Amino acid sequence: MNLRKILFASTAAAVLALTSLTGSAQTDPTVGGAAMYPTKNIVENAMNSPINTTLVSAVKAAGLVDTLSSKGPFTVFAPTNDAFDKLPAGTVDTLVKPENKDTLVKILTYHVVPGKIDSKKLASDIKKGHGTATLKTVQGEQLTFTMPTPGTILITDAKGGTANIVTADVYQSNGIIHVIDTVLMPN
């Protein structure tokens, strides 16, 4: 095998390994078909995602736009519109009412962890923790992370509910987003 073939095979293997762990390569992934740019902040990118419109509306209703646009860094576990649709009928409409702002803030900040934590770090922490890792959210409670199968990261919330990371490592200027398929609930 010549050097060119060896280099190509090594590069292809590295990209394949990264893709299997994170679900995508690290350069400008798309979320819901919309390009995400590492030069934009969390809110700017989320506003362009057609599968995160409910989350963006909730962030606006909770008054968290300025916070999530700030320097950070933050790691956000961002539920899709389908994730919000799994909640009992009327839940989102009730949460975005001004009188329920405190509850909405509690739920949304439960999806945010200080720092910039990518899937490689999560996988490493899970391995170091003998199958589990925990992170403290901005809201104050813990999230638990496991890898039931290689390349799949599962999040368990305070109430025992679970969410899968469906798109990992969406880099932002002020952190990172991991798109998830279920809304996480604090106690």
HELIX and SHEET records of a PDB file:
HELIX    1   1 LEU A    3  THR A   22  1                                  20    
HELIX    2   2 ILE A   42  ASN A   48  1                                   7    
HELIX    3   3 THR A   53  ALA A   62  1                                  10    
HELIX    4   4 VAL A   65  SER A   69  1                                   5    
HELIX    5   5 ASN A   81  ASP A   85  1                                   5    
HELIX    6   6 THR A   91  LEU A   95  1                                   5    
HELIX    7   7 PRO A   98  ASN A  100  5                                   3    
HELIX    8   8 LYS A  101  THR A  109  1                                   9    
HELIX    9   9 SER A  119  LYS A  128  1                                  10    
SHEET    1   A 2 THR A  30  VAL A  31  0                                        
SHEET    2   A 2 ALA A  34  ALA A  35 -1                                        
SHEET    1   B 7 VAL A 112  PRO A 114  0                                        
SHEET    2   B 7 PHE A  74  PRO A  79 -1                                        
SHEET    3   B 7 GLY A 175  ILE A 180  1                                        
SHEET    4   B 7 THR A 162  GLN A 172 -1                                        
SHEET    5   B 7 THR A 152  THR A 156 -1                                        
SHEET    6   B 7 GLN A 142  THR A 149 -1                                        
SHEET    7   B 7 ALA A 133  LYS A 136 -1                                        
END                                                                             
